Amino acid sequence: MITPDPKARLLLVEDDRRLAELVQLYLREQGYFVHWVANGSRVLPLARELQPDLIILDLMLPDTDGFTLCSQLAEQYDGPVLILSALSNSRDQIQGLNLGAADYVVKPVEPELLLARIENLLRRQNRAPLSTKLQFGSLVLNGDTRTVEFQAKEVALTSNEFALLWALASQAGKALSRDYLYESLLGFSYDGSDRKLDQRISRLRKKLGDDSDSPTRIKTIWGHGYLFAPDSWL
């Protein structure tokens, strides 16, 4: 589930499902939002879409050479890349760092040490803390109290509806894919037929006075997902 005010957004690239689940669980407990992807082919599009604060990159992926991917990220992504790999010899570590990785951590690694390396890189980025309050016109989302006001009236949302609205609003103006929303909010991949997300969007539109037939506030991007329109909340 998305934390309303995560410390940072992390993209985890790891094909070992068991390890990925453990890393996600630990980092989420520490207050981070973690989006996991197992295939290297999805990393560059996701880096553009999610704009994560840091990417944790495995090198031995099933479909992509991790070193090549690291080099491509260095050209297209501004944040730090932390390589997390079982390749432990110094030659691999030097190559990874020379290709643009900000740090190289050898598996297996204690969770506390991985966390320390991540936080060190984030401090070096000198990033500003994420806002716990979002406002667009007369719509106000408070991440601390998980409440919403629209046109000076409180809007009663369920916890799941608030998490969805926060996810959309925190990346206002950007089309978010169904895959991303399912994996980050529901914890599983979109299978092409599940309607849970559509139902939540429908309820949000109704509660926020959006036209379900021709929505202008939470727009449907056909074949992709949904977009929160930042200028439609007068």
Disulfide bonds with the S-S distance in Angstrom:
none
